[in-house]
Amino acid sequence: MHQDLLNLKIQAIIGTNWTLSDKVVLDLGCGFWDVDDIQESSPIYFKKKGAKKIIGVDLNENDIKVLKDYFPEHFKGDGSEFLVKKITKTNDLLELITKYNIE
């Protein structure tokens, strides 16, 4: 269900002809929120859609720890990173975009 809603949101923003193949995705708010199954989380969704790697940012330290443990086991060597970080200024966001070459 969560992934269906995510699909609809993405389509509403960028249309239906989008691809994540070989892209680095900056996933702000990558934590689980009300999602009980990690397979329904946004980082897994983006990987299933072909993202090369995920740069996940969230304030929930527990969710970030789970993702840091999960990704190396299930997506070996993909280079995904998960950060506990609060984005409060435009420069915080620009710093991440520059550091991780987000297109």
NORZIFEN-V172862 format. One line per field, one symbol per residue. phi: phi as a letter, one per 30 degrees, with the letter a starting at -180 (. if undefined). psi: psi as a letter, one per 40 degrees, with the letter a starting at -180 (. if undefined). burial: # if it has 16 or more other C-alpha atoms within 10 Angstrom, else .. Layout:
phi->???
psi->???
burial->???
//
This chain:
phi->.eddddeddddddbicccbcehcccccdidddhcdccedcddddeddddjedacccbadddddddedddddddcbeididbbbdacccbeddddddddechdc
psi->dddddddddddddeaefiiehfihhhghfeiebehdhdeeidddddddeehdihhhhiehdddddddddddddegheeeiihhhihheiddddddddddefh.
burial->.....#................##########.....#.########...##########..##..##..#........#####............#......
//
